[in-house]
């Protein structure tokens, strides 16, 4: 198992920022995203104080997992597929 930090990117802030949400384990970032998508979105809601009116797919669009060679987008890697 590998450990990945979960980040949320907000381009609407000045300056645009990444926020650390939590960490997650998985064999690969893609597997971790698929297996724990609901947990990740729930945790992002808690950390960022987002209400139910903020749709899950918008949260997913801003989520990334950090690995040693870059970022892995949740949107591209089936978090909400």
C-alpha positions as CSV (number, residue, x, y, z in Angstrom):
1,X,0.0,0.0,0.0
2,X,1.1,3.5,-0.7
3,X,0.1,6.7,1.0
4,X,-1.2,9.7,-0.9
5,X,-2.1,13.2,0.3
6,X,-5.4,14.5,-0.9
7,X,-5.5,18.1,-2.1
8,X,-8.3,20.4,-3.2
9,X,-7.5,23.1,-5.8
10,X,-9.5,26.3,-5.6
11,X,-8.9,28.6,-8.6
12,X,-11.5,31.0,-7.3
13,X,-9.3,32.2,-4.4
14,X,-6.7,35.0,-4.8
15,X,-4.1,33.6,-5.2
16,X,-5.3,30.2,-6.5
17,X,-4.5,27.6,-3.8
18,X,-4.2,23.9,-3.0
19,X,-5.7,22.9,0.3
20,X,-4.6,19.7,2.1
21,X,-7.7,17.6,2.9
22,X,-6.3,14.4,4.3
23,X,-4.3,11.3,3.3
24,X,-5.4,8.0,1.8
25,X,-3.8,4.6,1.2
26,X,-4.1,2.5,-2.0
27,X,-2.1,0.4,-4.4
28,X,-2.2,3.3,-6.9
29,X,-3.7,6.7,-6.8
30,X,-6.3,5.6,-9.3
31,X,-7.4,2.6,-7.2
32,X,-7.5,4.7,-4.1
33,X,-9.7,7.3,-5.8
34,X,-12.1,4.6,-7.1
35,X,-12.4,2.7,-3.9
36,X,-12.7,5.7,-1.5
37,X,-14.3,8.4,-3.6
38,X,-17.3,8.9,-1.2
39,X,-15.0,9.1,1.8
40,X,-12.8,11.7,0.1
41,X,-15.7,13.9,-0.9
42,X,-17.2,13.7,2.6
43,X,-13.9,14.7,4.2
44,X,-13.4,17.5,1.7
45,X,-16.9,18.8,2.7
46,X,-15.9,18.8,6.4
47,X,-12.5,20.4,5.9
48,X,-13.7,23.1,3.5
49,X,-17.0,23.7,5.3
50,X,-19.0,23.0,2.1
51,X,-22.8,22.5,2.5
52,X,-25.0,20.1,0.6
53,X,-25.7,22.8,-2.0
54,X,-22.1,22.4,-3.3
55,X,-22.4,19.4,-5.7
56,X,-20.2,16.3,-5.3
57,X,-19.0,16.6,-8.9
58,X,-17.6,20.1,-8.3
59,X,-15.7,18.8,-5.3
60,X,-14.4,15.9,-7.4
61,X,-13.3,18.4,-10.1
62,X,-11.0,20.1,-7.6
63,X,-9.5,16.9,-5.9
64,X,-6.0,15.7,-6.6
65,X,-3.8,13.0,-5.1
66,X,-0.2,13.9,-4.6
67,X,2.4,11.3,-5.6
68,X,6.2,11.7,-5.8
69,X,6.1,12.5,-9.6
70,X,3.1,14.9,-9.7
71,X,-0.6,15.2,-9.2
72,X,-3.4,12.8,-10.1
73,X,-6.8,14.3,-10.9
74,X,-9.8,12.7,-9.3
75,X,-12.0,14.0,-12.2
76,X,-9.9,12.3,-14.8
77,X,-9.5,9.1,-12.8
78,X,-13.1,8.1,-12.2
79,X,-13.9,9.5,-8.8
80,X,-17.4,10.4,-10.0
81,X,-17.7,8.0,-13.0
